[in-house]
Amino acid sequence: MTDGYGETTEDIARAVSRMARNPAPLDLADQADRLVDPVPDADRMVEALLFASAEPVKALALAARLPEGTDVGGALARLKRRHAGRGVRLVEVAGGWMFQTAPDLAHLMEERREEPRKLSAAALETLSIIAYHQPCTRAEIEAVRGVGVGRGTLDLLMEIGWVRPGVRRRSPGKPLTYRTTDGFLTHFNLASLDDLPGKADLQAQGLLDPRLPPDFDVPRPSLAADSDGEDESGMPEEASLFSEDFLG
């Protein structure tokens, strides 16, 4: 089939074949580079073999793949000089040769990823107890869990930013209480503590054992005082301690 000019697809194929047999001439800059620093075929072959290998290649292994009599040592020396100061360099590693990224550019190859950390079961249980029972003391957390709470567990939750110290209880020893933070609400996408799932929500998701006692209930932490520096009586912490210590 032809168009208005009379050429056929065969004409195009022949033109492509001619161009393949006769590559376009080099421009003046390329010709100058070739004249000043021609690249021997041995260098090109060694470079190709090294580029294709992910591991260091020994000189003997290179020689085995090249025409007999090829000066592998000379080719390696020339390639090393040619790549000095460039983005990649030729280095000898473990008795073999390979291309490596220039040391000052290694930072460009780094890939940084943040791996999410998984909390331990103890930390999750402790966080859940604080979320629902706050403000609560270490002893109260241990009473609910039935086992001791390691100091490192609470320290970790505070380091993450999900738990903070609350006020001290007006009881012997003045134990410190613990509360969740705004960071806790943000991470778990809660507008307020009221959005924590209640008993009905947990039952609907199949997260409560059906054998639980009928009177079992899930506490609502929003009913507890949530003002910094105040204890359960509503008094500022310092004032309450002063009242206890000096007024009776």
trRosetta pair geometry for C-beta under 8 A, 3 or more apart (Angstrom, degrees):
i j d omega theta_ij theta_ji phi_ij phi_ji
1 8 7.3 131 68 -131 41 85
1 9 7.8 41 55 -14 80 104
2 5 7.7 -132 176 68 97 55
2 6 5.5 4 -176 -139 138 29
2 7 6.7 147 -141 66 93 30
2 8 5.6 -60 -88 -80 86 77
3 6 7.8 -77 68 -15 56 23
3 7 7.2 -10 39 53 91 76
7 11 4.4 -106 -162 63 91 152
7 12 7.1 91 155 -45 119 81
8 11 5.1 115 54 -2 64 97
8 12 7.7 -122 105 1 45 84
9 12 5.4 -48 -155 33 44 114
9 13 6.4 46 147 -21 69 102
10 13 5.5 -51 -148 35 36 113
10 14 6.4 36 153 -19 67 103
11 14 5.8 -54 -149 35 31 109
11 15 6.5 33 152 -21 64 105
12 15 5.7 -55 -151 34 33 112
12 16 6.5 33 152 -19 66 104
13 16 5.8 -53 -151 35 33 111
13 17 6.4 34 151 -21 65 106
14 17 5.5 -52 -149 35 34 115
14 18 6.5 37 152 -22 65 102
15 18 5.8 -51 -151 32 32 112
15 19 6.6 30 152 -16 64 105
16 19 5.8 -57 -151 37 33 109
16 20 6.4 34 152 -22 66 106
17 20 5.7 -54 -150 33 32 113
17 21 6.5 25 155 -14 65 106
18 21 6.0 -60 -150 39 31 105
18 22 6.1 -19 165 27 68 109
19 22 6.5 -78 -133 65 26 75
19 23 7.3 62 171 -105 65 38
19 24 7.6 3 -158 -48 95 79
20 23 7.6 5 -156 -71 25 71
26 30 3.7 -122 -173 94 112 123
26 31 4.8 148 99 -57 119 76
26 34 6.8 80 92 -9 175 136
27 30 5.3 91 52 13 68 102
27 31 7.1 -131 99 -6 32 92
28 31 5.6 -56 -145 38 31 112
28 32 6.3 33 156 -22 65 105
29 32 5.8 -54 -151 33 30 111
29 33 6.6 31 152 -19 64 103
30 33 5.7 -52 -150 34 35 111
30 34 6.4 34 153 -19 66 105
31 34 5.7 -55 -150 36 32 112
31 35 6.4 28 155 -18 66 107
32 35 5.8 -58 -147 38 31 108
32 36 6.1 20 160 -12 67 111
33 36 6.1 -61 -141 42 27 103
33 37 6.3 -44 -177 49 65 92
34 37 7.7 -94 -133 67 14 52
34 38 5.5 42 -175 -98 63 76
34 39 8.0 -72 -125 7 69 79
35 38 7.1 16 -109 -53 13 93
39 43 5.4 -117 -173 78 82 128
39 44 5.7 89 139 -56 116 97
40 43 4.8 98 62 2 82 101
40 44 7.2 -150 97 -4 46 86
40 75 7.1 -118 81 -104 120 90
40 78 7.4 65 27 79 114 168
41 44 5.6 -56 -150 37 38 112
41 45 6.2 36 155 -19 70 106
42 45 5.9 -57 -148 37 30 109
42 46 6.3 26 157 -15 66 107
42 66 7.0 57 -135 -162 81 142
42 70 5.0 161 -122 -159 113 102
42 71 6.1 38 174 54 168 74
42 72 7.5 -136 -179 -88 116 41
42 74 7.3 42 108 84 145 100
42 75 4.4 -122 132 -80 102 127
43 46 6.0 -57 -145 40 29 107
43 47 6.0 31 155 -21 65 110
43 75 4.8 -170 -88 -146 57 89
43 78 5.4 -70 -100 90 127 128
43 79 5.8 166 -152 -62 95 93
43 82 7.7 84 -171 -8 137 152
44 47 5.7 -56 -146 37 28 113
44 48 6.3 30 155 -22 63 106
45 48 5.7 -52 -148 33 30 112
45 49 6.5 28 155 -17 64 105
45 65 8.0 -172 164 113 112 98
45 66 5.7 115 125 -112 141 104
45 70 7.4 -69 72 -147 141 154
45 75 7.7 -43 62 -153 84 158
46 49 5.8 -56 -150 36 33 110
46 50 6.3 26 156 -14 67 109
46 62 5.8 36 -124 -166 89 134
46 66 7.3 -10 -69 -74 77 139
46 72 6.5 139 -95 -140 129 73
46 75 4.3 132 0 136 151 134
46 76 6.4 -119 169 -68 153 65
46 79 6.3 -125 99 -33 120 147
47 50 6.0 -60 -146 41 29 107
47 51 6.0 30 157 -23 65 111
47 79 5.8 178 -79 -117 94 133
48 51 5.8 -56 -144 35 27 113
48 52 6.4 20 160 -16 63 110
49 52 6.1 -63 -150 37 27 106
49 53 6.5 17 157 -18 63 113
49 57 6.4 -135 137 111 105 174
49 62 5.8 141 98 -124 154 88
49 65 6.1 135 -106 85 142 147
50 53 5.9 -64 -147 35 32 107
50 57 5.9 -134 -102 30 70 129
50 62 7.8 -4 -57 -99 87 123
50 79 7.8 123 28 153 153 162
50 90 7.2 15 155 -122 163 104
50 97 6.0 -55 -113 114 127 99
50 98 6.1 177 -164 -124 98 42
50 99 5.8 111 140 -23 111 94
51 99 6.4 21 -96 4 60 141
53 56 7.7 90 125 -129 128 2
53 57 5.1 96 60 -48 171 116
53 98 6.8 -110 95 -113 105 96
55 96 7.2 26 140 97 78 158
55 98 7.0 -112 144 -85 24 138
56 92 7.8 76 -148 -162 129 42
56 93 4.6 -144 -79 75 141 95
56 94 5.4 154 45 59 154 98
56 95 7.2 119 125 73 137 56
56 96 2.9 129 142 86 101 117
56 97 6.0 125 -159 40 84 17
56 98 4.4 -95 -97 -26 62 114
57 61 5.2 -121 -174 83 85 126
57 62 5.7 96 135 -57 118 93
57 96 5.1 142 56 -170 16 116
57 97 5.7 -42 62 58 74 75
57 98 6.7 120 8 -73 75 77
58 61 4.6 94 61 4 82 103
58 62 7.2 -147 98 -5 45 84
58 95 5.9 -6 -103 133 100 92
58 96 4.6 -74 -63 -99 55 86
58 97 7.6 122 -108 7 18 78
59 62 5.5 -53 -152 35 36 113
59 63 6.3 38 151 -21 68 104
59 72 5.1 135 -165 125 92 135
59 73 6.7 26 -148 -73 142 71
59 76 6.8 -64 -105 -35 105 150
59 96 7.9 -169 -22 -129 57 55
59 97 7.0 70 -65 -8 71 119
60 63 5.6 -51 -146 35 34 113
60 64 6.5 39 153 -26 64 102
61 64 5.7 -48 -150 27 33 115
61 65 7.1 20 155 -10 60 106
61 96 7.7 -3 31 -124 128 111
62 65 6.2 -71 -160 39 34 103
62 66 6.3 18 153 -15 71 117
62 72 5.1 131 100 -140 119 132
62 76 8.0 127 66 -62 169 111
62 97 7.6 -5 -39 44 139 122
63 66 5.8 -68 -141 40 33 106
63 70 6.6 -175 -130 67 70 102
63 72 4.9 -86 -72 -34 88 145
66 70 4.0 -62 134 30 130 157
66 72 6.7 162 33 -78 151 99
67 70 5.3 110 66 -45 72 108
70 75 7.2 -3 162 -22 101 137
71 74 3.9 13 134 26 121 119
71 75 6.2 143 98 -21 73 86
72 75 5.6 -57 -148 37 33 112
72 76 6.3 33 155 -20 67 105
73 76 5.8 -55 -149 35 30 110
73 77 6.4 29 155 -18 65 106
74 77 5.7 -55 -147 36 32 111
74 78 6.3 28 156 -17 67 106
75 78 5.9 -57 -147 38 30 108
75 79 6.2 28 156 -17 65 109
76 79 5.8 -56 -145 38 30 110
76 80 6.3 33 155 -23 64 105
76 90 7.0 -169 -164 152 73 144
76 97 6.0 -112 -134 -101 123 164
77 80 5.8 -53 -149 32 29 113
77 81 6.7 26 154 -14 63 104
78 81 5.8 -56 -152 38 33 108
78 82 6.1 34 152 -23 67 109
79 82 5.4 -53 -141 36 33 114
79 83 6.2 13 165 -5 67 110
79 90 5.1 75 121 -33 101 161
80 83 6.5 -68 -145 45 24 96
80 84 6.8 46 152 -50 60 94
80 89 7.5 47 -148 -178 65 82
80 90 4.4 -109 -94 73 66 117
81 84 5.7 -35 -154 -4 34 118
83 86 4.9 -90 -161 39 61 124
83 88 6.1 -49 -166 97 128 71
83 89 5.0 158 126 -123 109 48
83 90 5.2 109 51 -10 138 89
83 99 7.4 -107 -167 -126 168 98
84 89 6.4 56 -101 -126 41 108
86 89 6.7 150 57 -73 79 70
86 102 7.0 -167 95 -52 41 127
87 101 7.0 -40 161 -143 73 69
87 102 5.8 -117 -163 -1 29 115
87 105 6.1 -15 -148 21 73 172
88 99 4.8 24 166 179 126 110
88 100 6.6 159 -156 79 79 28
88 101 6.0 -53 -104 -100 73 38
88 102 6.6 -125 -92 -31 20 77
89 99 7.1 156 76 -150 27 66
89 100 6.1 -28 62 63 77 80
89 102 5.7 90 -15 -87 107 74
90 97 6.3 7 -176 -173 98 106
90 98 7.6 174 -146 92 61 23
90 99 5.9 -41 -93 -95 61 66
91 97 7.3 166 86 -147 35 62
91 98 6.6 -26 63 66 79 68
91 99 7.8 111 17 -127 78 21
91 100 5.2 -15 17 14 126 123
92 95 7.5 4 178 -121 96 8
92 96 7.2 169 -155 88 63 26
92 97 5.7 -37 -101 -93 62 71
93 96 6.1 -30 72 68 69 76
93 97 7.5 122 25 -112 74 22
93 98 5.8 -39 31 29 121 110
93 100 7.7 100 -37 -46 136 130
101 105 5.5 -118 171 86 103 102
101 106 5.6 131 104 -91 123 63
101 108 7.8 -149 -170 58 142 101
101 109 5.9 -152 -19 -30 174 140
102 105 4.6 64 69 17 93 108
102 106 7.6 -129 94 -40 48 72
103 106 5.7 -21 -157 -23 40 116
105 108 5.2 -26 176 14 79 119
105 109 7.6 75 131 -17 77 96
106 109 5.8 -59 -166 32 49 110
106 110 7.2 62 141 -40 71 93
107 110 5.5 -34 -158 3 46 119
119 123 4.1 -119 -177 89 106 127
119 124 5.1 132 106 -55 122 84
119 127 7.3 -3 165 -6 164 139
119 156 7.7 145 -128 131 94 132
120 123 4.7 97 53 6 78 101
120 124 7.1 -145 93 -3 41 86
120 153 7.6 -92 60 -113 120 99
121 124 5.8 -56 -147 39 33 110
121 125 6.2 32 156 -19 67 107
122 125 5.9 -56 -147 37 29 109
122 126 6.2 29 155 -19 64 108
122 145 8.0 55 -142 -153 74 150
122 149 7.5 156 177 -130 108 67
122 150 7.1 42 144 20 149 105
122 153 5.5 -93 126 -107 109 139
123 126 5.7 -54 -146 38 30 112
123 127 6.2 31 155 -20 65 106
123 153 5.2 -159 -91 -150 73 92
123 156 6.0 -55 -117 87 132 133
123 157 6.3 173 -159 -61 96 98
124 127 5.7 -53 -145 37 30 111
124 128 6.3 32 155 -21 64 106
125 128 5.7 -55 -148 35 31 112
125 129 6.4 31 154 -19 65 105
125 145 5.7 95 140 -110 129 113
126 129 5.8 -55 -149 34 31 110
126 130 6.4 28 154 -16 65 106
126 141 5.9 36 -136 -171 80 134
126 145 7.2 -18 -80 -61 67 142
126 149 5.8 107 -105 -132 125 121
126 153 5.3 118 -2 149 164 127
126 154 6.9 -120 165 -75 147 69
126 157 6.6 -128 106 -40 118 147
127 130 5.8 -57 -149 39 31 109
127 131 6.2 34 153 -25 66 107
127 157 5.8 -180 -83 -120 95 132
127 162 6.3 1 -132 122 120 136
127 163 6.8 -125 -114 -54 78 118
127 180 7.7 75 -164 -97 79 104
127 184 7.8 -180 -165 -129 109 124
128 131 5.6 -52 -146 33 30 114
128 132 6.4 7 163 -1 65 110
129 132 6.5 -70 -146 47 26 95
129 133 5.4 -20 174 21 68 123
129 136 6.6 -90 142 72 94 158
129 140 7.9 172 160 121 121 84
129 141 5.0 121 109 -131 145 81
129 144 5.0 151 -129 82 129 148
129 145 6.6 -74 -51 -49 151 93
130 133 6.7 -73 -118 56 18 84
130 134 5.3 46 177 -67 63 101
130 136 6.1 -141 -114 45 58 111
130 141 6.8 -6 -61 -96 79 119
130 157 7.6 127 21 154 156 159
130 163 5.8 9 131 -116 167 117
130 178 5.1 -58 -127 110 124 110
130 179 6.9 166 176 -130 104 16
130 180 6.0 135 125 -53 105 82
131 134 6.6 -22 -133 -14 10 114
131 180 5.3 44 -102 -48 70 138
131 184 7.1 -163 -100 167 103 144
131 193 7.4 -180 -173 -135 77 99
131 196 6.2 156 154 -112 113 145
131 221 6.4 -114 157 -30 47 154
132 196 6.7 -171 -88 147 78 155
132 218 6.5 -85 -149 -176 135 84
132 219 5.0 115 163 64 91 97
132 220 7.9 -44 -155 -91 74 14
132 221 5.6 -142 -148 -46 25 106
133 136 4.4 35 115 -51 107 140
133 140 6.6 -161 141 140 140 123
133 141 7.7 172 71 -88 138 65
133 144 6.7 -144 -30 -52 160 155
133 219 5.8 76 -90 62 61 152
133 221 6.9 -48 -2 -93 8 97
134 166 7.2 154 -166 -52 97 147
134 177 7.4 114 -154 164 70 109
134 178 6.8 -93 -116 101 97 61
134 179 4.6 98 -165 -118 134 67
134 180 6.2 -119 -38 -1 161 81
134 221 4.9 39 48 -146 89 124
134 224 6.0 -165 106 66 62 152
135 166 4.1 -131 -133 104 130 174
135 167 6.8 32 166 38 172 80
135 177 3.6 50 162 155 112 140
135 178 6.7 152 -156 59 74 31
135 179 5.2 -43 -100 -67 84 95
135 224 6.0 -174 3 155 69 141
135 225 7.3 -35 0 68 116 81
136 140 4.2 -121 -170 89 99 133
136 141 5.8 121 125 -54 122 79
136 177 6.0 124 55 -150 13 90
136 178 6.2 -36 67 51 66 83
137 140 4.8 99 52 7 73 101
137 141 7.1 -131 99 -4 41 86
137 169 6.2 -51 -58 -16 129 133
137 175 4.2 41 -138 128 139 131
137 176 6.7 127 -126 78 84 42
137 177 5.4 -66 -71 -96 65 62
137 178 7.4 125 -112 4 24 85
138 141 5.6 -53 -150 34 34 113
138 142 6.3 32 153 -17 67 106
138 149 5.6 -141 -158 59 89 128
138 154 7.1 -61 -99 -52 103 150
138 175 6.8 -127 28 -170 86 123
138 176 7.6 42 -15 67 97 83
138 178 7.6 80 -61 -13 63 122
139 142 5.7 -55 -148 39 32 111
139 143 6.3 38 151 -25 65 104
139 175 6.4 -64 8 -135 112 168
140 143 5.4 -47 -146 31 34 115
140 144 6.7 32 155 -16 64 102
141 144 6.0 -58 -155 36 31 107
141 145 6.2 16 155 -6 67 112
141 149 5.2 19 106 -42 124 150
141 178 7.6 6 -47 41 132 130
142 145 5.9 -61 -138 48 31 103
142 146 7.7 -155 171 15 57 6
142 147 6.7 -107 -150 93 79 30
142 148 5.5 0 -126 -116 123 38
142 149 5.3 -120 -72 -10 87 94
143 146 7.6 27 -179 -71 24 42
145 149 6.9 113 33 -66 150 93
149 153 5.6 -107 -175 59 84 135
149 154 6.5 66 148 -37 120 103
150 153 4.8 105 67 -10 84 99
150 154 7.9 -165 95 4 53 79
151 154 6.2 -59 -159 41 42 103
151 155 6.0 43 147 -22 73 110
152 155 5.3 -55 -141 40 35 115
152 156 6.1 41 158 -26 68 103
153 156 5.9 -53 -152 31 27 111
153 157 6.7 22 153 -14 62 105
154 157 5.7 -54 -148 38 35 110
154 158 6.3 31 154 -15 67 106
154 163 6.7 -102 -156 103 70 149
154 178 6.7 -111 -142 -97 117 153
155 158 5.9 -60 -150 41 30 107
155 159 6.1 34 151 -24 67 107
156 159 5.5 -53 -145 34 31 113
156 160 6.4 32 156 -19 65 103
157 160 5.8 -49 -148 34 31 111
157 162 5.3 -80 -171 68 81 100
157 163 3.9 33 131 15 113 127
158 161 7.5 47 179 -77 35 26
158 162 7.8 -110 -87 53 25 59
158 163 5.1 -73 -73 80 63 89
158 164 6.5 107 -126 -97 92 40
158 165 7.5 18 -110 -34 135 76
160 163 7.8 55 59 15 96 81
160 183 7.7 179 129 125 74 135
161 181 6.0 -93 164 67 66 153
161 183 4.0 -22 134 89 106 170
161 184 7.8 -161 119 -46 67 66
162 180 6.2 -35 167 -145 71 82
162 181 5.9 -157 -158 33 21 102
162 183 5.8 -109 -86 98 49 102
162 184 4.1 92 -153 -83 78 92
162 187 6.7 -52 -96 25 107 144
163 178 5.5 5 -176 -178 113 113
163 179 7.0 153 -154 83 65 35
163 180 6.1 -52 -99 -106 59 47
163 181 6.6 -134 -72 -15 8 97
163 184 7.2 69 -59 -60 51 130
164 178 7.3 157 79 -154 34 67
164 179 5.7 -25 63 68 83 86
164 180 7.6 58 17 164 82 11
164 181 5.0 93 -19 -73 111 103
165 176 5.5 -39 -152 179 107 124
165 177 7.4 110 -172 77 60 50
165 178 6.3 -55 -115 -102 41 64
165 179 7.8 34 135 23 12 83
166 176 7.1 142 58 175 66 72
166 177 3.7 -43 67 91 120 98
166 178 5.9 -155 -1 -83 99 8
166 179 4.5 97 -68 -19 111 106
167 176 8.0 -160 119 -146 22 58
167 177 5.9 11 60 35 55 116
167 228 7.9 152 -57 -162 93 39
167 229 6.7 109 -89 -141 107 12
167 230 6.2 -97 -57 82 152 28
167 231 4.7 -148 128 -85 146 66
167 237 4.8 -158 -140 -91 107 117
168 174 4.2 23 166 173 130 93
168 175 6.6 160 -153 81 77 28
168 176 5.6 -45 -97 -94 76 52
168 177 7.1 179 -102 -1 23 83
168 231 7.1 -47 73 -92 51 115
168 237 6.4 93 30 -154 85 116
168 241 7.2 41 71 -74 125 117
169 174 6.4 177 66 -150 60 42
169 175 5.2 6 30 56 114 80
169 177 6.3 104 -45 -47 89 104
169 231 6.9 126 -121 -145 34 118
169 232 7.7 22 -128 -6 74 112
170 174 7.3 1 -107 -110 31 78
170 231 5.8 86 -25 163 101 162
170 232 7.6 -116 17 36 105 97
170 233 7.2 15 -1 -13 145 120
170 240 5.8 -98 -75 159 123 120
170 241 7.7 -153 -102 -84 87 56
170 244 5.7 -170 -147 -72 105 145
171 174 7.0 157 60 -86 54 34
171 175 6.7 -19 68 16 107 94
174 241 7.1 35 -119 -111 142 109
179 226 7.3 131 -146 -133 146 78
180 184 4.0 -77 -177 48 108 162
180 185 7.2 114 134 -40 120 77
180 193 7.3 140 57 -93 130 108
180 221 7.8 51 16 147 116 164
181 184 5.1 121 55 -3 64 95
181 185 7.6 -123 106 4 48 84
182 185 5.4 -50 -155 36 44 113
182 186 6.2 45 147 -22 71 104
183 186 5.5 -52 -144 37 35 112
183 187 6.2 34 158 -21 67 105
184 187 6.1 -55 -145 35 27 107
184 188 6.4 -4 166 9 63 112
184 190 7.7 -16 124 40 75 124
185 188 6.6 -77 -145 53 24 89
185 190 4.4 -101 -148 72 74 95
185 191 7.3 -36 -176 121 119 4
185 192 6.9 -5 -131 -106 138 23
185 193 7.5 -83 -90 -60 111 59
186 189 7.5 21 -178 -75 29 38
190 193 7.1 55 148 -87 137 28
190 195 4.3 178 -151 75 88 125
190 196 6.6 15 -130 -61 146 63
191 194 7.6 -34 81 59 93 94
191 195 5.3 110 37 -32 79 141
192 195 5.8 118 59 -4 57 95
192 222 6.8 55 143 -98 110 126
193 196 5.7 -14 -174 -11 59 113
193 220 7.8 118 131 179 104 67
193 221 4.7 -93 174 81 140 108
193 222 4.6 171 86 -66 111 86
193 226 7.9 -164 3 -91 142 147
194 220 7.5 24 -115 -165 61 107
194 222 5.0 15 -67 -42 76 156
196 220 7.9 165 65 -134 114 60
196 221 6.9 55 20 22 150 111
197 201 3.5 -131 -160 100 96 137
197 202 5.4 123 131 -54 121 77
197 205 7.5 -24 -163 7 158 135
197 218 7.9 -34 112 143 67 166
198 201 5.2 100 49 11 60 103
198 202 7.1 -122 106 -3 31 92
198 218 5.4 167 -161 73 55 130
198 220 7.1 -7 -106 -86 104 95
199 202 5.9 -60 -148 39 29 107
199 203 6.2 28 156 -18 66 108
199 208 7.2 32 -157 -57 70 160
199 216 7.5 152 -127 115 129 83
199 217 5.9 -74 -57 -147 142 53
199 218 4.3 -179 -60 6 78 108
200 203 5.7 -56 -146 38 30 111
200 204 6.3 33 155 -23 65 106
201 204 5.8 -56 -150 33 29 112
201 205 6.6 14 156 -7 63 109
202 205 6.0 -64 -149 44 32 103
202 207 4.5 -88 -166 69 82 110
202 208 4.8 83 127 -35 108 106
202 218 6.6 127 7 -58 137 151
203 206 7.6 39 -178 -73 34 27
203 207 7.6 -96 -68 48 21 70
203 208 5.1 -39 -85 36 65 126
208 212 6.0 -51 171 -5 104 142
208 216 7.9 163 -166 110 129 139
209 212 5.3 120 78 -39 85 89
212 216 4.4 -50 157 11 118 159
213 216 4.9 125 66 -37 77 94
219 223 7.8 -112 178 37 86 118
220 223 5.1 78 92 -12 97 107
221 224 5.7 -46 -168 21 58 113
222 226 7.6 -31 -142 -35 51 138
224 232 7.9 -62 -158 -111 85 89
225 230 5.9 -107 160 103 137 113
225 231 7.6 83 72 142 154 22
225 232 5.9 -178 8 -117 132 46
225 234 6.7 -156 -112 -84 142 63
227 230 4.2 26 85 23 109 129
227 234 7.8 54 40 -138 137 60
229 236 5.3 -11 146 -147 101 79
229 237 5.0 -110 -164 2 56 103
229 238 7.5 -20 -165 -4 100 85
230 233 7.9 -132 177 68 87 60
230 234 5.8 -10 -175 -153 127 29
230 235 6.4 154 -145 76 80 27
230 236 5.9 -57 -91 -98 69 35
230 237 6.5 -124 -84 -44 16 72
231 234 7.7 -57 72 2 57 20
231 235 6.2 -9 41 59 93 80
231 237 5.9 109 -38 -102 90 67
231 240 5.0 -52 18 22 131 173
233 240 6.1 142 49 -109 126 127
235 239 4.9 -120 169 90 107 113
235 240 4.3 133 91 -64 123 95
235 243 7.1 -22 153 5 167 141
236 239 4.4 79 65 10 91 110
236 240 6.8 -168 85 -12 43 86
237 240 5.9 -59 -148 35 29 108
237 241 6.4 23 158 -14 65 107
238 241 5.9 -57 -148 39 30 108
238 242 6.3 33 153 -21 65 107
239 242 5.6 -54 -148 36 32 113
239 243 6.3 33 153 -21 65 104
240 243 5.6 -51 -149 34 33 112
240 244 6.4 29 154 -17 65 106
241 244 5.7 -55 -146 38 32 109
241 245 5.9 20 160 -12 68 114
242 245 6.1 -63 -138 44 25 102
242 246 5.7 -27 180 26 65 116
242 247 7.2 50 132 -6 70 105
243 246 7.2 -76 -122 54 14 77
243 247 4.7 -44 -152 42 57 124
243 248 7.3 -30 169 44 71 80
244 247 7.5 -2 -32 49 11 81
244 248 7.6 -77 -136 76 31 50
